[in-house]
Amino acid sequence: MKANFIKITLLTVISLLLISGCGKEEPQPVAINEKTDKCEICHMAVKDNQFSTEIILENGKAIVFDDIGCMYSWIKENTNQKIASSFVKDYQTKEWIKPEKAAFVYDKTIKTPMAYNVIAFSDKKDAESFINKNGGTLLTYDKLDDHSWERNEDMVKEMKGKMMKMNDGKEGMDMEHSEDSHE
């Protein structure tokens, strides 16, 4: 009788584990393809670096961004889209992390691809250490919705000037379109 009880209990536990494991699999970030991936908002090339972010829609489509600010612009503009998950890169390790678990640093002097000046850290202590060395303000995930998401226009002008020089006056970046998309 005791052996039957143990068998039934064991089968019940195994069944519960199998049932709980059969739920929807958590979406995972997709690898960035630097040759083809373009930011959904500013249409700039997305580098596989500490600034890239992405959203996975419920239909499985991955949308990539070159800056956290671009991702937040897209979210604001696409409230009808169903987001399954989103990811940001840790500024130091370049590993994907969920924004809900990250600590963010904002400072007008932090250079990011589209001059939103926000970076992410997987560990709050790393973010605080960055602030102690470089300045900045600590932001939690909950505070990102209230963040102004304004671009550092001085930094944008500086980036445009550098691109103009690199391309002998021919603008190779879609900076003009990106300004319209972010205002």
MITORKOL-473259 format. One line per 10 residues: number of its first residue (from 1); their letters; for each residue x, y, z of C-alpha. Coordinates in pm, 1 decimal. Example, Ala and Ser with C-alpha at 12.3 -4.5 7.8 and 13.67 -1.06 7.14 Angstrom:
2
1> AS> 1230.0 -450.0 780.0  1367.0 -106.0 714.0 $
end
This chain:
183
1> MKANFIKITL> 0.0 0.0 0.0  283.5 236.7 86.3  455.5 150.2 -243.7  138.1 237.7 -439.0  112.7 571.1 -256.6  472.8 653.4 -349.5  411.9 554.0 -714.3  95.5 763.6 -734.4  267.3 1061.6 -571.5  565.9 1029.6 -802.4 $
11> LTVISLLLIS> 341.7 1005.3 -1111.3  144.5 1308.5 -995.6  460.9 1515.2 -948.3  596.6 1409.7 -1288.9  262.9 1488.3 -1453.7  251.2 1832.9 -1296.2  606.0 1905.2 -1412.0  524.1 1793.3 -1766.1  204.9 1998.0 -1777.3  375.5 2311.1 -1646.4 $
21> GCGKEEPQPV> 654.5 2264.7 -1901.1  408.4 2245.3 -2189.9  312.4 2610.5 -2168.8  419.6 2867.2 -2421.6  793.3 2889.6 -2452.5  940.0 3224.2 -2348.8  1049.2 3424.1 -2657.3  1424.6 3455.0 -2698.1  1617.9 3739.1 -2860.4  1729.5 3690.1 -3217.3 $
31> AINEKTDKCE> 2085.5 3746.5 -3330.5  2160.0 4081.9 -3491.3  2266.1 4061.3 -3855.3  2481.2 4372.1 -3900.9  2471.4 4339.9 -4280.6  2093.1 4354.2 -4313.7  1926.9 4467.8 -3989.0  1794.2 4822.6 -3985.5  1630.9 5008.4 -3699.5  1253.9 5007.6 -3739.3 $
41> ICHMAVKDNQ> 1235.5 5376.5 -3641.4  1541.9 5558.2 -3778.9  1637.2 5304.7 -4050.8  2001.2 5308.8 -3944.0  2206.1 4989.9 -3949.3  2181.8 4800.5 -3620.8  2517.4 4696.9 -3480.9  2552.7 4398.1 -3251.9  2672.4 4611.9 -2963.8  2571.7 4738.7 -2621.5 $
51> FSTEIILENG> 2309.9 4976.0 -2768.3  2100.3 4732.4 -2974.5  1752.4 4642.5 -2854.2  1467.8 4433.7 -2984.8  1103.9 4348.5 -2945.9  949.5 4010.2 -3016.1  583.9 4035.3 -3114.1  331.3 3768.4 -3016.3  332.9 3647.3 -3378.8  708.1 3577.4 -3341.6 $
61> KAIVFDDIGC> 829.9 3870.1 -3554.5  1148.2 4030.2 -3420.1  1189.0 4407.0 -3453.4  1536.7 4550.2 -3392.7  1650.2 4897.8 -3290.6  1986.9 5072.0 -3269.0  1903.3 5269.3 -2952.2  1677.4 5219.8 -2649.6  1509.6 5549.5 -2738.4  1411.3 5416.4 -3080.0 $
71> MYSWIKENTN> 1252.0 5112.3 -2915.0  1048.8 5336.4 -2683.8  944.8 5556.4 -2978.7  820.0 5246.0 -3160.3  628.7 5126.5 -2853.4  463.9 5468.8 -2817.6  368.4 5474.8 -3188.1  246.8 5112.0 -3202.3  15.6 5069.3 -2904.7  -199.0 4826.6 -3104.5 $
81> QKIASSFVKD> 86.9 4575.0 -3142.1  102.3 4280.6 -2903.6  451.8 4251.0 -2758.9  552.7 3908.4 -2629.9  891.8 4018.6 -2498.8  1160.7 4281.6 -2532.7  1535.6 4285.4 -2481.4  1815.9 4535.3 -2429.1  2189.9 4480.2 -2417.9  2398.3 4513.7 -2104.9 $
91> YQTKEWIKPE> 2632.5 4808.2 -2166.9  2935.6 4621.7 -2031.4  2884.6 4258.0 -2131.0  2672.8 4314.1 -2444.9  2451.6 4024.0 -2330.1  2076.2 4035.8 -2389.2  1867.3 4114.7 -2082.0  1501.0 4183.8 -2022.9  1438.2 4553.1 -1958.9  1225.4 4467.8 -1654.9 $
101> KAAFVYDKTI> 1536.8 4325.2 -1488.4  1778.2 4599.6 -1595.4  1900.5 4918.7 -1434.0  1935.4 5214.9 -1668.8  2159.2 5519.5 -1668.4  2073.6 5848.2 -1837.0  2316.2 6130.1 -1889.7  2321.2 6389.5 -2167.5  2689.4 6312.1 -2228.2  2647.4 5936.1 -2286.4 $
111> KTPMAYNVIA> 2692.3 5874.9 -2657.5  2433.2 5637.9 -2801.9  2357.6 5580.9 -3171.9  2057.2 5814.1 -3187.0  2160.5 6043.1 -2898.8  1892.6 5934.7 -2651.0  2174.4 5891.7 -2396.6  2030.8 5593.0 -2204.3  2222.8 5270.1 -2143.0  2128.0 4945.9 -1964.6 $
121> FSDKKDAESF> 2301.5 4728.5 -1706.4  2199.3 4384.8 -1586.4  2320.9 4470.0 -1235.9  2217.1 4781.9 -1044.7  2562.7 4792.3 -880.5  2726.8 4816.7 -1224.1  2495.2 5104.1 -1313.8  2576.6 5281.4 -987.2  2948.5 5226.6 -1045.5  2915.4 5379.0 -1393.7 $
131> INKNGGTLLT> 2736.3 5680.0 -1242.5  3005.8 5722.8 -976.5  3276.5 5731.9 -1246.3  3095.1 5916.8 -1523.9  2790.9 6089.6 -1380.3  2432.4 6027.9 -1472.5  2096.9 5940.1 -1324.7  1979.4 5591.4 -1231.6  1649.4 5491.1 -1390.9  1444.2 5182.6 -1316.6 $
141> YDKLDDHSWE> 1235.6 5005.3 -1578.9  920.4 5159.4 -1430.5  1066.3 5510.2 -1474.2  1138.4 5461.0 -1846.2  774.8 5525.2 -1939.7  798.6 5866.9 -1771.3  1140.2 5948.3 -1920.9  1123.2 6236.3 -2173.1  1310.5 6045.2 -2450.2  1444.3 6365.6 -2597.9 $
151> RNEDMVKEMK> 1745.1 6343.0 -2823.0  2058.4 6539.3 -2746.2  2040.6 6774.1 -3046.2  2401.2 6891.5 -3000.6  2512.6 6529.7 -3026.9  2289.6 6476.5 -3333.1  2449.7 6776.5 -3507.1  2795.5 6645.9 -3419.0  2710.9 6301.7 -3563.9  2571.9 6460.4 -3883.1 $
161> GKMMKMNDGK> 2889.2 6664.5 -3923.6  3108.4 6357.3 -3887.2  2899.3 6162.1 -4137.2  2912.0 6447.5 -4386.6  3292.6 6454.2 -4364.1  3316.5 6075.2 -4396.0  3099.2 6079.6 -4707.2  3250.3 6391.8 -4870.0  2928.2 6583.9 -4825.3  2701.1 6297.9 -4928.5 $
171> EGMDMEHSED> 2483.3 6201.9 -4638.1  2498.2 5823.0 -4605.8  2289.1 5799.9 -4294.5  1916.9 5855.8 -4279.0  1959.5 6122.2 -4010.7  1702.9 6352.2 -4171.6  1434.0 6085.3 -4158.2  1535.8 5989.8 -3806.9  1473.8 6343.7 -3678.7  1122.6 6343.4 -3823.1 $
181> SHE> 1051.8 6002.9 -3672.4  1163.8 6100.0 -3325.3  988.2 6429.7 -3271.1 $
end
